[in-house]
């Protein structure tokens, strides 16, 4: 959807001054707990702001001048409808992720104090933003705990490098990506230095690669991918030999199941595995595999179809 934004105002960088200029003309403001295409629904909570409260709203909607230079792809909510003293709508703005504002200029803009606006809305019966913020905070806390578990599982001598991969310091996307790339390269270099024997190195990396398979949030994070990328960069013959070497631990077999079930591995090497390794993996999956491992096995990964 293309937002109508602020009527009568040429597109340009969003600023707090532009926002206040619009609200200075407002007779009342309607805030609807829903996206722009649902503002007429009677079941959505809404509040009407008028009089001196408009100045409070202007203060809470203060943004970082210049905007983000981009537009979020989601529709966003709540929707803020600004009407002049004659009842004509002069602006429609939309909050995004309870931390940004769209519709004031040619891009989204970050709120200066999103949490304060969230509480202000909740005091007026629009509580969904606060509920979402609480959910996001819980998700972020679990994400932090997951990163910590990954770092603690790092092989001996690699913990400091693992921290750099899990927490790249870049403030914007480009800086973050650059710092992550450099941190991953340092980790790979240190892995080769700390474990010069290829078989030993691959075995410790496989054990590390098994950590995300048991995470409740599922999937691979960027730091998990750093380990998988190292394994994919090793000689495939050495990887197969290291994975098949006994004795093996459950976490190392988890890592092998994840690696050999990845699209990167199967795309380059196929699904077939040497019989001893295949038997070892199937036995592990039948006894203690995750649902994802069982699904892959039943669909022909690891070189055999099995129903478990």
Phi, psi and omega in degrees: 000139176263118181292141175291333178066220185258115183294140175076009181236122182299147177298142179184181181297134178290139177219160176296325179298319177297318180298314182292328177297323178290313183292336175294338179266358188283139170267322173202162180230133177250128178245121185248132182281067180185172179285169184303325183279004181236013186295340180271357180290130184287339184276356181272136177295145179209160175220149179248128181249130179210174177061223184291341180293338179296323177295322176298317179297319179300320179293319183287335180270006178306137185239169173280113185303141179099338177074185183269345184082006183215172176232129176298144183280340181281160183293318179087162177185161352295168177257134182249117181252122183252127181242145177277184185292346179263003179086009178271135180285128182246351179198150170224118180242157181226135175276144179235122179057024179058018181224356182220164182231136176238149173112354183268339182200208187274005177201172176288162178221143178282137173289146178285331181213074179301315180301323179295319177295320179301315180293321179298318178295318181297324178297339180255019173092358178262084190266351187296324179300317180294322179296318179295318179299322178295318178296317180296322179295320178294320179295319180294323178297319178292323177298320178295318179295322179295316177301319180297318179297322180294316180297317181294336179276358182300142177300158181306131177090356184246003187299314182297318178294326179295321178300317181296324179289318183287336184227063177297137191275359184303140182274328177245175188299316182295316179294320179298314181297319180294314180296322179295315179302315180295321180293320178295322178294319178296319180297316180296318179297315181294325178299317180292324180288316183287329181230076185294333177285123187299316182297315179298315181299315182294322179296317180290327178289324177298319178297320178293321181293343179279346184302311184294341183295338182255007179282135182293334181281347173068171177071173178254132174270172183302326181285326174299318181298330179300322179286315180299322179296323176297316180295321179292337179275352178280163175299122183304324180297320177292322179298312180297319180294317181295320181293330183272350183291132176257154358284155178236154181257158178303321182291327177291322177291326173300315180297320179295318179298320178292315182295310185285349175262000182281151179294331179294317179288309184294328178295327182268328189233358182082181183265345183289142177230153175305144187306314181300318179292318179300316180297319179298315180294316182297318178299317179297316183292320179297325183275320189213018183288160176279169178300322180296319178296317180296322178296313181298319181296319180292344180252023170091003175289160182068008172089009179204148174263127178224142174256124182232000000 
